[in-house]
Amino acid sequence: MAAIKKTAHSNAATGSRDVLLALDWYYPEMHLGVARYAHEHRWHVTFDFDEPIPRRWSGDGVLTLLATRNQFWRQLRIMNVPIVDLAESRPKIPLPRVTMDNAAIARMAVEYFLDNGHRQFAFVYRRHGGVNRRRRFHFQKILAEYGYTGNVLSWQLERRQRADTRQQRKIWLVRRLAELPKPLAVLARDNDAVEVLEACLAAGFTVPDQVAVLGIDNTQTICNCLYISLSSIDPNLERVGYEGAALLDRLIRGEKAPETPIYITPRGIVERSSTDSLATNHPHVAAALKFMCDHAAEPIGMADIVQHVPISRSGLEKAFREHFVRSPIDQLRRIRLEMAKKMLRDTDDKLHRIARNTGFQNAHNLCRLFRKDVGMTPTQYRLAQ
């Protein structure tokens, strides 16, 4: 193959760069973030699925995502240019890093499950790779902070055999899930979460009432193409790509590399059918919770909730104290707050419109609760996303 000559794209005066994007594992959202930075700064980015690291490539810097293939690093390490890694899978390799915050992802999952009333947890993964190990560690650590333990279901660790087929994993998952108490909250990477859902269907476990399943990565081509659509954590991979490109740009200009990785906070949880319920075994509490979820955008209060359950107000409040994590009114405020957060993230609507559409009635009520529960104003929250 002929040598690839350095192009004329790099120009110190204009700041334009000739950059290689070499991904051992492909995330389209991450690529999009790099592309956005490249467009804003007139970069030329070389990317090739078939030949991720072209022979004799010559340019200004490299953005990579190192996963499991040692050959990737062997090829990159001989390049005399700045390199930024967009993963933390290979922490022993001394590279500047901008990557997703797996500790924050685990905390988001734990607090989401706890807020939904769950008390039994499992982390499921197929491969015992670096990212899964870190997520499992943080998941169990954060659960312990709240006084809970988390079960770990790892195919690779439990089934030390060469044979590895989807059907074998389904049989194993059906058996392992059957051993755990219900209702159960499961956290897994999107690809693994799909197999959890398939095992639940095969075993007859209802999702999300008996088993709530939360994915990680929010891969829309996976999450929206299932019998039961998959809720998933959006790790903000576009921001990872963008900030990784920004760091590479600074390194090319001669700035010193940061001593520690730059972690990007996840955007939030995209809720779909696989977690669309609240964990409780009390029928009246469940009925009240469903009514609140269905009518939270309306101007309802405690009197309206009591009218829709065959129990007195004091009896319902007592049932919530014994069978759920918060009072009915506190839960109604939480539902409305999450609705408002989603609108702030996903729309450009004015605050008064968001307040009307989420049951707060006016912007003053919305801002007051935001400052109390989130520690910032709605506008500050929107700008931070």
Stockholm file with secondary structure:
# STOCKHOLM 1.0

chainA/1-385         MAAIKKTAHSNAATGSRDVLLALDWYYPEMHLGVARYAHEHRWHVTFDFDEPIPRRWSGDGVLTLLATRNQFWRQLRIMNVPIVDLAESRPKIPLPRVTMDNAAIARMAVEYFLDNGHRQFAFVYRRHGGVNRRRRFHFQKILAEYGYTGNVLSWQLERRQRADTRQQRKIWLVRRLAELPKPLAVLARDNDAVEVLEACLAAGFTVPDQVAVLGIDNTQTICNCLYISLSSIDPNLERVGYEGAALLDRLIRGEKAPETPIYITPRGIVERSSTDSLATNHPHVAAALKFMCDHAAEPIGMADIVQHVPISRSGLEKAFREHFVRSPIDQLRRIRLEMAKKMLRDTDDKLHRIARNTGFQNAHNLCRLFRKDVGMTPTQYRLAQ
#=GR chainA/1-385 SS CCCCCCCSCCBTTTTBCEEEEEESSCCHHHHHHHHHHHHHHTCEEECCSSCSSCTTCCCSEEEEECCSCHHHHHHHTTCCSCEEESCCSCTTSCCCBEEECHHHHHHHHHHHHHHTTCCCEEEEESSCCHHHHHHHHHHHHHHHHTTCCCEEEEHHHHCCSSCCCHHHHHHHHHHHHHTSCSSEEEEEEHHHHHHHHHHHHHHTCCTTTTEEEEEESCCHHHHTSSSSCCEEEECCHHHHHHHHHHHHHHHHTTCCCCSSCEEECCCEEECCGGGCSCCCSCHHHHHHHHHHHHHTTSCCCHHHHHHTSSSCHHHHHHHHHHHSSSCHHHHHHHHHHHHHHHHHHHCCCCHHHHHHHTTCCSHHHHHHHHHHHTSSCHHHHHHHC
#=GC SS_cons         CCCCCCCSCCBTTTTBCEEEEEESSCCHHHHHHHHHHHHHHTCEEECCSSCSSCTTCCCSEEEEECCSCHHHHHHHTTCCSCEEESCCSCTTSCCCBEEECHHHHHHHHHHHHHHTTCCCEEEEESSCCHHHHHHHHHHHHHHHHTTCCCEEEEHHHHCCSSCCCHHHHHHHHHHHHHTSCSSEEEEEEHHHHHHHHHHHHHHTCCTTTTEEEEEESCCHHHHTSSSSCCEEEECCHHHHHHHHHHHHHHHHTTCCCCSSCEEECCCEEECCGGGCSCCCSCHHHHHHHHHHHHHTTSCCCHHHHHHTSSSCHHHHHHHHHHHSSSCHHHHHHHHHHHHHHHHHHHCCCCHHHHHHHTTCCSHHHHHHHHHHHTSSCHHHHHHHC
//
